[in-house]
Amino acid sequence: MLGRIDRVQLAVPEAETAARGWIGLLGAEPAGEDRIEGLGARRRRLRIGTGFVELLVPDGAGPVADAVARRGAHLYAAGAAAPDLAGLAAHLKARGVSPLSEAGQLHLTERDTGIAGLRMVVSADETLPSVGDIDFLYEATLLSSDTVGITRQLNTLFALDERNYTEIVSGLFGYRGTLTLFDKDELHRLEVIEPTTPGTTMERYFRKFGQSLYMAFAETSRINLIAERAAAAGAGFTLDRPEDRPAHLPSDQLWLHPKALGGMMLGLSRPSMAWTWSGHPERVEAVA
């Protein structure tokens, strides 16, 4: 019942600093401000790719104020678009889940999802032109030591089809888990993974925060441009690029560090590259 990953929500002390990296490094564009009463937060929206970044700033007592007080700026909720939002709401209600419904969205708390560390915001799907320098968001990552149990809960919660899923193991980055592809022919999914190598950035994060949202991923046709901007701005980033690849050809992956984007890490992959680890490596387009 989920169509695609269409946004991320960050809980931040103030929006101006958080927005700066999204606009300067990725070409995001302001898309208005409002207030989400049920979250006790002012919301600043930015258009990016075919979706949004939503910056939530505490505006009185509420869950966002509690989250910022506890962790500072961080990835607060993963965002997905549903082709039939009313149908999803009815599906959830039949299972005893009645999330906050406000501003045309369903705002699911950890109690609603039944999964510690996982908040979701689900919006009606809409066709939007791509904005800025990423093509589209396609993944949000949840760290967990119970990847099998979590994926089963997601199946029930959102009526996902586990036949679309693919298992993922990374010796390089030290993790294993499942990609819950919403459609077998599209990249959009929640990634549920467990760190397996002590001392990695991911493993240290997991030890510090426990089961929690970790990062998001997007596809971009302008990965080299973004790397150049990050270097010029002194923004933290990590690049995955074969040493012998000519300079005019794209890198494979890039990670913008949390401080560069107001509190969350964003991974970027060149077009089709993510199929390498998403069950269809034959779909990866050669660099030439």
Buried (B, 14 or more C-beta within 10 A) or exposed (E): BBBBBBBBBBBBBBBEBBBBBBBBBBBBEEBEEEBBEBBBBBBBBBBBBBBBBBBBBBBEEBBBBEBBEEBEBBBBBBBBBBEEBEEBBEBBEEEEBEBBEBBEBBBBBBEBBBBBBBBBBBBBBEEBEBBBBBBBBBBBBBBBEBBEEBBEBBBEBBBBEEEBBBEBEBEEBBBBBBBBBBBEEBBBBBBBBBBBEEEBBBBEBBEEBEBBBBBBBBBBEBBBBBBEBBEEBEBBBBBBBEEEEEEEEBBBBBBBBBBBBBBBBBBBBBBBBBBBBBBBEEBBEEEE
